[in-house]
Amino acid sequence: MATYHLGHAPIELARLTLQAELLRPITERLLRSAGLAPGMRVLEIGCGAGDVSFLAADLVGPQGRVVGIDRAPEAIQHATERARSGGLRNVTFYKGGPDIPLSGEEPFDFLIGRYVLVHQQDPVGFMRLATANLRPGGTLAFHEPDSSLIAPSRPPIPIYDAFNAQYHSATQTALAGKEAAFRLAAIFADCGLVSSEGFCERLVGLENSDLFFLWRATSYLAFKSGLYPDQATSDAAQLAADLQTAVRTVHGQVFGPDQWCLWAKLPA
Ligand SMILES: C[S@@+](CC[C@H](N)C(=O)[O-])C[C@H]1O[C@@H](n2cnc3c(N)ncnc32)[C@H](O)[C@@H]1O
């Protein structure tokens, strides 16, 4: 399996949490639409800083349980500290991956992956292993990004459109499973599952969307350089400011990457 190209330095864990703030409404719609409900037992694979697991923990409530796993010990330590400082009792983090059986855990009702299949060289193999953790009739829900079809800005903003093109080419080397988002239905089918439903959304950037532009700029620099250069924070702030100024000047509307959200169920 591929390593996670962006590493787990504090700057990357912070980027994941900034990203999570923007993505939360979309992921929450996915989880609710796919039937996540109070009392369920949930597994998140590739939990990173823990934000999706925290969202799931809110939705399943005190009678439910969430386990987040990630193969990076830095991510697990960080997510565990956040759970502890937030006083969360229904979420636990372990170092692991879909290929490592979880000892002492019963099969889960619901499995979540966000921004994780795009990092797999073999997304089908990953998904097959992941389903082994689910009970019969359990649900898999995935939220994955794709930047190949981003529509032009309105009105045309050449600096932002050029940025989107460069962003996409940077992802082509950084993402081992770059097609996973728009192949989710096929990946489910290859695992013997039929996608029940799904949707695709885009975040938009407007002149006051500070977080949106910071997210796009930090993500671009991370993908482009693989690991963060020392001046990454100031470079990202400058790039975000340049993009936002260009949008503000024309009161423009610009797009972020497609957010593909699909779910499927195991046979009962
Ligand atoms: C982009 S982050 C997403 C984190 C989180 N799901 C979110 O959306 O905030 C991807 C995470 O998946 C983890 N990861 C990638 N492949 C994995 C695998 N095969 N097993 C476990 N973790 C994996 C990486 O270490 C990284 O922390």
The ligand as a MOL file (V3000), in Angstrom:
LIG
                    3D

  0  0  0     0  0            999 V3000
M  V30 BEGIN CTAB
M  V30 COUNTS 27 29 0 0 0
M  V30 BEGIN ATOM
M  V30 1 C -6.1130 12.9240 3.8210 0
M  V30 2 S -6.0130 12.1130 5.3570 0 CHG=1
M  V30 3 C -7.7370 12.0860 5.7620 0
M  V30 4 C -8.0050 12.0570 7.2250 0
M  V30 5 C -9.4800 12.0220 7.6170 0
M  V30 6 N -10.1780 10.9000 7.0290 0
M  V30 7 C -10.1740 13.3080 7.2420 0
M  V30 8 O -10.8770 13.3340 6.2310 0
M  V30 9 O -9.9740 14.2990 7.9490 0 CHG=-1
M  V30 10 C -5.7030 10.4070 4.9440 0
M  V30 11 C -5.2540 9.5820 6.1310 0
M  V30 12 O -5.3850 8.2030 5.7650 0
M  V30 13 C -4.3010 7.4920 6.3110 0
M  V30 14 N -4.1410 6.2740 5.4960 0
M  V30 15 C -3.8800 6.2050 4.1800 0
M  V30 16 N -3.8510 4.9220 3.7760 0
M  V30 17 C -4.1020 4.1600 4.8790 0
M  V30 18 C -4.2020 2.7600 5.0900 0
M  V30 19 N -4.0550 1.8960 4.0950 0
M  V30 20 N -4.4800 2.3250 6.3520 0
M  V30 21 C -4.6520 3.2170 7.3620 0
M  V30 22 N -4.5620 4.5460 7.2170 0
M  V30 23 C -4.2890 5.0230 5.9770 0
M  V30 24 C -3.1160 8.4360 6.2220 0
M  V30 25 O -2.1070 8.0840 7.1470 0
M  V30 26 C -3.7980 9.7810 6.5370 0
M  V30 27 O -3.7220 10.0910 7.8990 0
M  V30 END ATOM
M  V30 BEGIN BOND
M  V30 1 1 1 2
M  V30 2 1 2 3
M  V30 3 1 2 10
M  V30 4 1 3 4
M  V30 5 1 4 5
M  V30 6 1 5 6
M  V30 7 1 5 7
M  V30 8 2 7 8
M  V30 9 1 7 9
M  V30 10 1 10 11
M  V30 11 1 11 12
M  V30 12 1 11 26
M  V30 13 1 12 13
M  V30 14 1 13 14
M  V30 15 1 13 24
M  V30 16 1 14 15
M  V30 17 1 14 23
M  V30 18 2 15 16
M  V30 19 1 16 17
M  V30 20 1 17 18
M  V30 21 2 17 23
M  V30 22 1 18 19
M  V30 23 2 18 20
M  V30 24 1 20 21
M  V30 25 2 21 22
M  V30 26 1 22 23
M  V30 27 1 24 25
M  V30 28 1 24 26
M  V30 29 1 26 27
M  V30 END BOND
M  V30 END CTAB
M  END
